[in-house]
């Protein structure tokens, strides 16, 4: 990352577990024994163990000191039973057949759509190879001199939740805003003010905002990076044409669903890139451009970081704590200095290839993983799921 005007190669890598960068759609912080509500994405009372729909951090907040049981979730931000749990829970050495059913069920969409388990499967090796291709194709990323950041205090795990501002200066010392005149940046930035950040308030999508969505998709699809992603998915029989791919991108990212009160109040794009406020805390908000623009206006206040990636150029990764108009984000992970199409493309790749699981990638020779979750309370098309969230975790 650019610090003091120079890029700095770190000899020590502070890799954290997925739990340390955990920012799934909801958590049990401050919600233990909260009454049931059908609008909640996960639950924090004793019944959630019976129904296997506890939030992922249920034991940490509500049952500290106890060993977690298998925490497979049946809906919402879920990890299917029988699939690898990235950061918590107990793996059973000999799972019962009943526990394997959801894992087998996850293969049914592939079979129903005519995918061959051999030719069309996206292997771990495929993901490592294509992610390096996308990394090299990010021609619109920031140069080392385009961004200078000032990370300041590195928070310990015990400090991330105390909401104390340990960094008196802003995170961004300098950003070359000429970056924002590039077509994918400019079309991306136009989307950021299209949303009501508080969940439970219906989104009123105007004709102009729909055009802005279409323009963003048009611009990113002009890039080599997104063309490579489509070629990969087309070769894997996921899409028959670029038109089909773009139509699906619009639905999975911009299609509306309800996180609260039954209102169409959220989308994958809003949650991941623009950010939301739910139950008094920041949810999502994983984009460096959004952060910089709001910090510049004094709306975001940077507190500290707890993870600093190994890359000596952009894009890099930072795990950070901040407040947004007084609402706190305990740990938020974000790429720094990448183009909009880079994030959009990697998150899309992982959502398609490894929904609900850690998606292991390689960027410039360094390992990195992305976690995605599928919104399962409503669907589009032929039962397809919207993006609930996507964010960076460590390998």
ZAZATI-279632 format. One record per residue (C-alpha): x, y, z; residue number from 1; residue in one letter. Coordinates in pm, 1 decimal. Layout:
residues N
> X | Y | Z | vexti | rose
> X | Y | Z | NUM | A
...
This chain:
residues 395
> X | Y | Z | vexti | rose
> 0.0 | 0.0 | 0.0 | 1 | X
> 109.7 | 353.8 | -57.1 | 2 | X
> 233.8 | 498.4 | 270.7 | 3 | X
> 432.7 | 818.6 | 285.0 | 4 | X
> 418.5 | 834.6 | -94.3 | 5 | X
> 598.5 | 502.9 | -138.0 | 6 | X
> 480.9 | 147.3 | -170.9 | 7 | X
> 601.9 | -63.6 | 118.9 | 8 | X
> 681.8 | -435.2 | 104.0 | 9 | X
> 586.0 | -598.1 | 430.5 | 10 | X
> 816.8 | -868.2 | 559.1 | 11 | X
> 559.4 | -980.1 | 815.6 | 12 | X
> 214.0 | -1088.4 | 704.0 | 13 | X
> -62.2 | -1050.5 | 958.3 | 14 | X
> -310.4 | -1304.7 | 824.2 | 15 | X
> -627.9 | -1332.6 | 1022.0 | 16 | X
> -889.5 | -1601.8 | 1026.6 | 17 | X
> -1221.6 | -1555.2 | 844.6 | 18 | X
> -1374.0 | -1498.2 | 1188.4 | 19 | X
> -1151.8 | -1192.2 | 1237.0 | 20 | X
> -1284.1 | -1037.9 | 916.1 | 21 | X
> -1636.8 | -1166.0 | 969.4 | 22 | X
> -1905.0 | -931.9 | 840.7 | 23 | X
> -2193.0 | -1160.2 | 747.1 | 24 | X
> -2539.5 | -1005.9 | 708.1 | 25 | X
> -2614.2 | -1014.7 | 1079.5 | 26 | X
> -2478.2 | -1125.0 | 1415.3 | 27 | X
> -2581.7 | -1189.4 | 1775.8 | 28 | X
> -2402.4 | -890.1 | 1921.6 | 29 | X
> -2655.6 | -727.8 | 2154.2 | 30 | X
> -2931.3 | -972.2 | 2047.1 | 31 | X
> -2900.8 | -1270.0 | 2283.7 | 32 | X
> -3244.9 | -1416.7 | 2367.5 | 33 | X
> -3408.5 | -1169.8 | 2132.1 | 34 | X
> -3766.6 | -1278.4 | 2045.2 | 35 | X
> -3826.2 | -1447.9 | 1711.4 | 36 | X
> -3898.2 | -1229.3 | 1409.2 | 37 | X
> -3947.4 | -1379.0 | 1064.4 | 38 | X
> -3761.5 | -1085.4 | 909.7 | 39 | X
> -3435.1 | -1172.3 | 1086.1 | 40 | X
> -3168.1 | -1341.0 | 879.5 | 41 | X
> -3049.0 | -1546.9 | 1176.5 | 42 | X
> -3140.8 | -1594.6 | 1541.3 | 43 | X
> -2987.5 | -1568.3 | 1887.8 | 44 | X
> -3210.5 | -1759.7 | 2129.0 | 45 | X
> -3200.8 | -2116.3 | 2255.4 | 46 | X
> -3439.6 | -2236.7 | 1984.0 | 47 | X
> -3192.7 | -2148.0 | 1708.9 | 48 | X
> -2979.9 | -2449.9 | 1801.8 | 49 | X
> -3277.7 | -2678.1 | 1753.7 | 50 | X
> -3365.4 | -2527.9 | 1416.3 | 51 | X
> -3002.9 | -2473.1 | 1313.4 | 52 | X
> -3054.3 | -2109.8 | 1220.6 | 53 | X
> -2832.4 | -1936.2 | 1475.1 | 54 | X
> -2617.4 | -1646.6 | 1367.3 | 55 | X
> -2259.6 | -1749.6 | 1304.9 | 56 | X
> -2131.5 | -1568.9 | 1616.1 | 57 | X
> -2405.7 | -1704.8 | 1847.0 | 58 | X
> -2165.2 | -1891.6 | 2075.3 | 59 | X
> -1916.8 | -1605.3 | 2092.9 | 60 | X
> -2177.4 | -1353.9 | 2208.4 | 61 | X
> -2445.2 | -1564.3 | 2376.8 | 62 | X
> -2271.1 | -1879.8 | 2500.0 | 63 | X
> -1909.3 | -1775.3 | 2563.7 | 64 | X
> -1682.3 | -2055.7 | 2673.1 | 65 | X
> -1895.8 | -2333.1 | 2526.4 | 66 | X
> -1790.2 | -2548.2 | 2236.1 | 67 | X
> -2004.8 | -2472.4 | 1930.7 | 68 | X
> -2217.3 | -2748.3 | 1790.5 | 69 | X
> -2238.4 | -2797.9 | 1413.6 | 70 | X
> -2373.6 | -2460.3 | 1307.5 | 71 | X
> -2524.1 | -2540.6 | 967.2 | 72 | X
> -2791.4 | -2290.9 | 871.8 | 73 | X
> -3113.6 | -2368.8 | 688.0 | 74 | X
> -3173.3 | -2023.8 | 543.7 | 75 | X
> -3051.7 | -1665.8 | 522.7 | 76 | X
> -2676.4 | -1621.4 | 545.4 | 77 | X
> -2624.6 | -1993.9 | 554.5 | 78 | X
> -2355.5 | -2253.8 | 526.4 | 79 | X
> -2508.2 | -2584.0 | 408.1 | 80 | X
> -2464.0 | -2878.0 | 638.0 | 81 | X
> -2194.9 | -3116.7 | 527.4 | 82 | X
> -1988.8 | -2845.6 | 355.1 | 83 | X
> -1665.4 | -2705.8 | 499.4 | 84 | X
> -1716.2 | -2449.2 | 774.7 | 85 | X
> -1457.7 | -2173.0 | 719.7 | 86 | X
> -1408.7 | -2035.0 | 1066.1 | 87 | X
> -1612.9 | -2187.3 | 1343.5 | 88 | X
> -1815.8 | -2489.1 | 1448.2 | 89 | X
> -1700.8 | -2847.8 | 1475.1 | 90 | X
> -1636.1 | -3073.8 | 1178.3 | 91 | X
> -1744.5 | -3430.1 | 1236.7 | 92 | X
> -1507.0 | -3697.2 | 1122.2 | 93 | X
> -1792.6 | -3930.2 | 1024.5 | 94 | X
> -2096.8 | -3723.7 | 921.4 | 95 | X
> -2426.1 | -3908.3 | 917.0 | 96 | X
> -2603.6 | -3956.3 | 581.5 | 97 | X
> -2873.2 | -3712.5 | 693.5 | 98 | X
> -2607.9 | -3443.9 | 733.8 | 99 | X
> -2480.4 | -3493.5 | 380.5 | 100 | X
> -2816.0 | -3436.5 | 213.5 | 101 | X
> -2782.7 | -3056.5 | 185.0 | 102 | X
> -2437.9 | -3095.2 | 32.7 | 103 | X
> -2577.9 | -3336.7 | -223.5 | 104 | X
> -2872.5 | -3105.9 | -281.3 | 105 | X
> -2630.8 | -2827.9 | -371.0 | 106 | X
> -2536.2 | -3031.7 | -679.1 | 107 | X
> -2893.2 | -3055.6 | -807.1 | 108 | X
> -2897.6 | -2713.7 | -981.4 | 109 | X
> -2595.0 | -2821.0 | -1184.9 | 110 | X
> -2759.3 | -3147.4 | -1284.6 | 111 | X
> -3091.1 | -2978.9 | -1361.4 | 112 | X
> -2922.7 | -2730.0 | -1591.9 | 113 | X
> -2731.9 | -2999.1 | -1776.7 | 114 | X
> -2385.8 | -2938.2 | -1633.2 | 115 | X
> -2136.9 | -3220.9 | -1651.8 | 116 | X
> -1975.4 | -3286.3 | -1313.8 | 117 | X
> -1643.2 | -3335.7 | -1491.8 | 118 | X
> -1623.3 | -3086.1 | -1775.5 | 119 | X
> -1831.5 | -2809.0 | -1623.2 | 120 | X
> -1723.1 | -2831.1 | -1259.9 | 121 | X
> -1527.1 | -2530.6 | -1133.5 | 122 | X
> -1234.6 | -2682.4 | -947.6 | 123 | X
> -1012.9 | -2522.5 | -685.8 | 124 | X
> -735.4 | -2516.8 | -944.5 | 125 | X
> -964.8 | -2337.8 | -1189.8 | 126 | X
> -1031.1 | -2067.5 | -932.8 | 127 | X
> -662.5 | -2014.0 | -861.1 | 128 | X
> -588.0 | -1985.4 | -1232.6 | 129 | X
> -875.6 | -1758.4 | -1334.2 | 130 | X
> -828.2 | -1527.4 | -1034.2 | 131 | X
> -467.3 | -1467.6 | -1139.3 | 132 | X
> -593.3 | -1389.4 | -1489.4 | 133 | X
> -842.7 | -1137.2 | -1351.6 | 134 | X
> -576.5 | -985.2 | -1127.2 | 135 | X
> -346.9 | -928.9 | -1425.9 | 136 | X
> -636.8 | -788.6 | -1630.3 | 137 | X
> -720.8 | -512.0 | -1381.8 | 138 | X
> -579.6 | -236.8 | -1602.4 | 139 | X
> -787.3 | 33.4 | -1431.3 | 140 | X
> -647.5 | -26.3 | -1083.0 | 141 | X
> -466.4 | 249.8 | -895.9 | 142 | X
> -94.1 | 290.5 | -948.2 | 143 | X
> 125.9 | 296.8 | -634.9 | 144 | X
> 144.1 | 677.3 | -654.7 | 145 | X
> -233.9 | 721.3 | -696.7 | 146 | X
> -320.2 | 646.3 | -334.6 | 147 | X
> -144.6 | 719.3 | -6.3 | 148 | X
> -302.9 | 577.4 | 306.6 | 149 | X
> -225.5 | 623.9 | 674.8 | 150 | X
> -334.9 | 306.0 | 858.3 | 151 | X
> -207.3 | 422.3 | 1200.1 | 152 | X
> -322.6 | 198.4 | 1487.9 | 153 | X
> -341.5 | -178.2 | 1437.0 | 154 | X
> -614.4 | -307.6 | 1666.4 | 155 | X
> -589.6 | -632.5 | 1858.4 | 156 | X
> -889.0 | -870.6 | 1852.1 | 157 | X
> -990.7 | -738.4 | 2194.3 | 158 | X
> -996.7 | -380.1 | 2067.8 | 159 | X
> -1208.6 | -409.6 | 1753.3 | 160 | X
> -1538.7 | -402.6 | 1939.6 | 161 | X
> -1477.2 | -120.5 | 2187.5 | 162 | X
> -1563.2 | 160.8 | 1941.4 | 163 | X
> -1261.5 | 368.1 | 2037.3 | 164 | X
> -1101.5 | 597.3 | 1780.4 | 165 | X
> -730.8 | 520.0 | 1802.8 | 166 | X
> -632.2 | 691.0 | 1475.7 | 167 | X
> -652.1 | 1070.8 | 1490.6 | 168 | X
> -591.4 | 1117.0 | 1118.9 | 169 | X
> -803.8 | 1005.0 | 820.9 | 170 | X
> -716.9 | 677.5 | 651.0 | 171 | X
> -668.5 | 838.7 | 310.4 | 172 | X
> -393.8 | 1100.1 | 288.1 | 173 | X
> -418.6 | 1128.5 | -89.6 | 174 | X
> -619.2 | 983.7 | -376.4 | 175 | X
> -563.7 | 1079.7 | -737.9 | 176 | X
> -924.2 | 1156.7 | -830.8 | 177 | X
> -843.7 | 1135.2 | -1199.6 | 178 | X
> -913.6 | 766.4 | -1144.2 | 179 | X
> -1278.9 | 854.9 | -1099.0 | 180 | X
> -1307.4 | 990.2 | -1451.2 | 181 | X
> -1250.4 | 642.9 | -1597.1 | 182 | X
> -1579.9 | 504.2 | -1729.5 | 183 | X
> -1615.2 | 214.0 | -1487.2 | 184 | X
> -1534.5 | 435.7 | -1186.5 | 185 | X
> -1765.7 | 715.8 | -1300.4 | 186 | X
> -2057.8 | 481.4 | -1366.6 | 187 | X
> -1995.4 | 302.9 | -1035.2 | 188 | X
> -1993.6 | 626.2 | -833.2 | 189 | X
> -2327.1 | 731.8 | -984.8 | 190 | X
> -2485.2 | 424.3 | -825.2 | 191 | X
> -2375.2 | 499.2 | -470.8 | 192 | X
> -2636.6 | 765.3 | -391.6 | 193 | X
> -2930.4 | 557.1 | -513.0 | 194 | X
> -3006.6 | 388.4 | -181.3 | 195 | X
> -3179.4 | 434.5 | 154.8 | 196 | X
> -2915.5 | 301.8 | 388.9 | 197 | X
> -3154.5 | 202.8 | 673.1 | 198 | X
> -3313.0 | -138.3 | 622.5 | 199 | X
> -3690.3 | -152.8 | 645.5 | 200 | X
> -3736.3 | 147.0 | 417.4 | 201 | X
> -3856.0 | 63.1 | 69.4 | 202 | X
> -3618.1 | 147.9 | -213.6 | 203 | X
> -3779.7 | 371.4 | -474.8 | 204 | X
> -3593.0 | 285.4 | -793.2 | 205 | X
> -3634.3 | 551.7 | -1060.5 | 206 | X
> -3601.3 | 513.9 | -1435.8 | 207 | X
> -3276.6 | 712.4 | -1417.3 | 208 | X
> -3136.2 | 475.0 | -1156.5 | 209 | X
> -3223.8 | 176.3 | -1374.5 | 210 | X
> -3034.7 | 343.1 | -1660.0 | 211 | X
> -2738.1 | 394.0 | -1427.3 | 212 | X
> -2738.8 | 22.9 | -1345.7 | 213 | X
> -2743.8 | -64.7 | -1715.0 | 214 | X
> -2466.9 | 184.1 | -1790.0 | 215 | X
> -2243.2 | 42.6 | -1517.3 | 216 | X
> -2291.4 | -308.9 | -1651.9 | 217 | X
> -2223.0 | -187.1 | -2005.3 | 218 | X
> -1899.8 | -17.7 | -1901.0 | 219 | X
> -1762.4 | -307.0 | -1694.6 | 220 | X
> -1841.1 | -552.0 | -1974.7 | 221 | X
> -1615.1 | -350.2 | -2204.6 | 222 | X
> -1314.2 | -434.0 | -1986.4 | 223 | X
> -1075.7 | -720.1 | -2050.1 | 224 | X
> -1129.7 | -836.8 | -1693.6 | 225 | X
> -1504.3 | -892.6 | -1727.3 | 226 | X
> -1463.6 | -1041.9 | -2075.2 | 227 | X
> -1222.9 | -1297.1 | -1927.8 | 228 | X
> -1468.9 | -1374.4 | -1650.5 | 229 | X
> -1750.4 | -1429.0 | -1898.8 | 230 | X
> -1528.0 | -1647.6 | -2118.6 | 231 | X
> -1443.3 | -1862.2 | -1817.7 | 232 | X
> -1807.6 | -1901.5 | -1710.7 | 233 | X
> -1918.2 | -1959.3 | -2068.4 | 234 | X
> -1659.0 | -2234.7 | -2104.5 | 235 | X
> -1797.7 | -2388.8 | -1785.8 | 236 | X
> -2147.1 | -2388.8 | -1935.9 | 237 | X
> -2284.3 | -2137.8 | -1685.7 | 238 | X
> -2398.4 | -1891.9 | -1952.9 | 239 | X
> -2478.9 | -1936.9 | -2319.9 | 240 | X
> -2426.0 | -1575.6 | -2421.3 | 241 | X
> -2291.8 | -1246.4 | -2290.9 | 242 | X
> -2645.5 | -1109.0 | -2298.5 | 243 | X
> -2759.9 | -1385.9 | -2065.6 | 244 | X
> -2463.8 | -1317.3 | -1835.1 | 245 | X
> -2537.3 | -943.3 | -1813.6 | 246 | X
> -2906.2 | -1005.9 | -1746.9 | 247 | X
> -2814.8 | -1238.7 | -1461.6 | 248 | X
> -2563.8 | -989.5 | -1320.5 | 249 | X
> -2837.8 | -728.9 | -1305.5 | 250 | X
> -3071.3 | -960.8 | -1117.1 | 251 | X
> -2822.7 | -1111.9 | -871.8 | 252 | X
> -2666.8 | -774.1 | -783.9 | 253 | X
> -2945.1 | -518.2 | -827.0 | 254 | X
> -3261.9 | -721.9 | -770.6 | 255 | X
> -3446.1 | -602.8 | -459.2 | 256 | X
> -3544.1 | -816.0 | -159.7 | 257 | X
> -3644.5 | -751.0 | 201.2 | 258 | X
> -3405.1 | -753.4 | 494.2 | 259 | X
> -3660.1 | -592.3 | 728.6 | 260 | X
> -4034.9 | -525.4 | 761.9 | 261 | X
> -4122.1 | -701.7 | 437.9 | 262 | X
> -4021.7 | -400.6 | 228.9 | 263 | X
> -3806.6 | -433.9 | -86.3 | 264 | X
> -3529.0 | -249.0 | 93.5 | 265 | X
> -3201.7 | -412.2 | -7.3 | 266 | X
> -2988.5 | -560.8 | -282.9 | 267 | X
> -2650.6 | -724.7 | -306.4 | 268 | X
> -2498.4 | -414.9 | -463.8 | 269 | X
> -2634.1 | -181.9 | -196.0 | 270 | X
> -2518.2 | -407.0 | 85.9 | 271 | X
> -2169.2 | -483.5 | -41.6 | 272 | X
> -2065.9 | -159.0 | -210.0 | 273 | X
> -2281.0 | 121.8 | -68.2 | 274 | X
> -2347.3 | -13.4 | 280.1 | 275 | X
> -2651.5 | -37.9 | 502.2 | 276 | X
> -2753.4 | 30.4 | 860.6 | 277 | X
> -2951.5 | -241.0 | 1036.3 | 278 | X
> -3042.2 | -244.6 | 1405.0 | 279 | X
> -2810.9 | 45.7 | 1474.5 | 280 | X
> -2494.5 | -91.8 | 1318.4 | 281 | X
> -2321.7 | -78.5 | 981.6 | 282 | X
> -2386.5 | -381.3 | 764.6 | 283 | X
> -2188.4 | -455.2 | 449.9 | 284 | X
> -1992.8 | -149.5 | 321.4 | 285 | X
> -1684.9 | -316.6 | 171.0 | 286 | X
> -1575.1 | -64.7 | -90.4 | 287 | X
> -1274.2 | 164.8 | -76.2 | 288 | X
> -1415.0 | 427.4 | -315.2 | 289 | X
> -1730.7 | 467.3 | -108.2 | 290 | X
> -1520.4 | 492.2 | 207.9 | 291 | X
> -1287.8 | 755.6 | 62.6 | 292 | X
> -1569.3 | 974.3 | -70.5 | 293 | X
> -1755.6 | 970.3 | 261.5 | 294 | X
> -1439.7 | 1020.2 | 467.4 | 295 | X
> -1355.6 | 1322.0 | 253.2 | 296 | X
> -1696.4 | 1470.9 | 344.2 | 297 | X
> -1648.8 | 1398.4 | 715.2 | 298 | X
> -1927.4 | 1139.3 | 723.0 | 299 | X
> -1701.0 | 838.2 | 783.9 | 300 | X
> -1452.3 | 837.2 | 1071.2 | 301 | X
> -1166.8 | 585.7 | 1052.1 | 302 | X
> -1081.5 | 425.2 | 1390.4 | 303 | X
> -818.0 | 155.0 | 1330.3 | 304 | X
> -725.5 | -148.9 | 1124.6 | 305 | X
> -678.5 | -509.1 | 1229.1 | 306 | X
> -548.3 | -660.0 | 905.5 | 307 | X
> -305.0 | -531.7 | 643.7 | 308 | X
> -253.7 | -740.6 | 332.6 | 309 | X
> 79.7 | -860.8 | 189.9 | 310 | X
> 70.8 | -688.8 | -149.6 | 311 | X
> 329.4 | -420.0 | -225.3 | 312 | X
> 109.4 | -261.9 | -490.7 | 313 | X
> -260.3 | -219.8 | -556.2 | 314 | X
> -502.3 | -378.6 | -508.7 | 315 | X
> -432.4 | -453.4 | -144.2 | 316 | X
> -664.7 | -556.4 | 140.0 | 317 | X
> -738.1 | -385.5 | 471.0 | 318 | X
> -952.3 | -494.7 | 764.3 | 319 | X
> -1076.6 | -181.6 | 937.9 | 320 | X
> -1294.8 | -31.1 | 1208.8 | 321 | X
> -1490.3 | 289.3 | 1148.4 | 322 | X
> -1806.9 | 480.5 | 1217.6 | 323 | X
> -2053.1 | 601.3 | 956.4 | 324 | X
> -2257.1 | 893.1 | 1080.2 | 325 | X
> -2224.2 | 750.1 | 1429.9 | 326 | X
> -2301.8 | 389.8 | 1334.8 | 327 | X
> -2013.2 | 152.6 | 1403.1 | 328 | X
> -1848.5 | -116.2 | 1190.8 | 329 | X
> -1653.5 | -357.3 | 1411.0 | 330 | X
> -1458.8 | -528.4 | 1134.5 | 331 | X
> -1499.4 | -448.3 | 767.7 | 332 | X
> -1274.4 | -590.0 | 498.9 | 333 | X
> -1209.1 | -405.8 | 174.9 | 334 | X
> -986.6 | -415.1 | -128.7 | 335 | X
> -785.8 | -93.2 | -156.7 | 336 | X
> -702.5 | 59.6 | -494.2 | 337 | X
> -872.1 | -190.2 | -722.4 | 338 | X
> -1107.3 | -96.6 | -1003.4 | 339 | X
> -1483.9 | -140.1 | -959.1 | 340 | X
> -1482.9 | -420.6 | -1215.7 | 341 | X
> -1218.4 | -611.5 | -1019.1 | 342 | X
> -1429.6 | -634.0 | -703.2 | 343 | X
> -1748.6 | -685.0 | -897.9 | 344 | X
> -1589.1 | -961.9 | -1101.7 | 345 | X
> -1422.6 | -1150.8 | -815.0 | 346 | X
> -1733.2 | -1140.6 | -598.7 | 347 | X
> -1943.9 | -1260.5 | -892.0 | 348 | X
> -1701.7 | -1544.0 | -964.6 | 349 | X
> -1709.5 | -1664.1 | -605.5 | 350 | X
> -2086.0 | -1628.3 | -571.6 | 351 | X
> -2135.6 | -1847.9 | -877.2 | 352 | X
> -1858.2 | -2096.9 | -802.0 | 353 | X
> -1867.6 | -2124.4 | -421.3 | 354 | X
> -2191.8 | -1977.3 | -281.6 | 355 | X
> -2202.0 | -1997.8 | 95.9 | 356 | X
> -1843.4 | -2119.8 | 118.3 | 357 | X
> -1495.1 | -1976.5 | 130.6 | 358 | X
> -1371.4 | -1924.4 | -225.3 | 359 | X
> -994.5 | -1964.1 | -239.4 | 360 | X
> -812.7 | -1743.4 | -490.9 | 361 | X
> -461.6 | -1636.3 | -586.6 | 362 | X
> -375.7 | -1271.4 | -653.4 | 363 | X
> -23.0 | -1189.5 | -756.4 | 364 | X
> 102.2 | -1510.1 | -597.9 | 365 | X
> -63.9 | -1446.6 | -261.7 | 366 | X
> -356.2 | -1647.4 | -127.9 | 367 | X
> -683.5 | -1473.1 | -54.7 | 368 | X
> -1036.0 | -1597.7 | 1.7 | 369 | X
> -1378.8 | -1447.3 | -49.9 | 370 | X
> -1691.1 | -1540.8 | 141.4 | 371 | X
> -2031.1 | -1500.5 | -21.2 | 372 | X
> -2379.5 | -1575.5 | 105.3 | 373 | X
> -2699.9 | -1629.4 | -90.1 | 374 | X
> -3025.5 | -1456.8 | 1.2 | 375 | X
> -3264.1 | -1749.9 | 21.1 | 376 | X
> -3589.8 | -1591.5 | 142.2 | 377 | X
> -3676.5 | -1480.8 | -210.1 | 378 | X
> -3553.7 | -1574.6 | -555.8 | 379 | X
> -3559.7 | -1464.1 | -917.9 | 380 | X
> -3583.3 | -1647.1 | -1247.2 | 381 | X
> -3589.9 | -2022.7 | -1209.6 | 382 | X
> -3523.2 | -2025.2 | -835.6 | 383 | X
> -3193.7 | -1835.1 | -848.5 | 384 | X
> -3070.2 | -1663.8 | -533.0 | 385 | X
> -2974.7 | -1300.3 | -491.4 | 386 | X
> -2640.6 | -1198.1 | -345.0 | 387 | X
> -2680.5 | -1138.4 | 29.6 | 388 | X
> -2320.1 | -1037.2 | 87.8 | 389 | X
> -1964.3 | -1083.8 | -37.1 | 390 | X
> -1644.2 | -985.8 | 135.8 | 391 | X
> -1275.7 | -1069.3 | 170.5 | 392 | X
> -1148.0 | -1315.9 | 427.0 | 393 | X
> -796.1 | -1446.7 | 474.7 | 394 | X
> -708.7 | -1790.7 | 339.5 | 395 | X
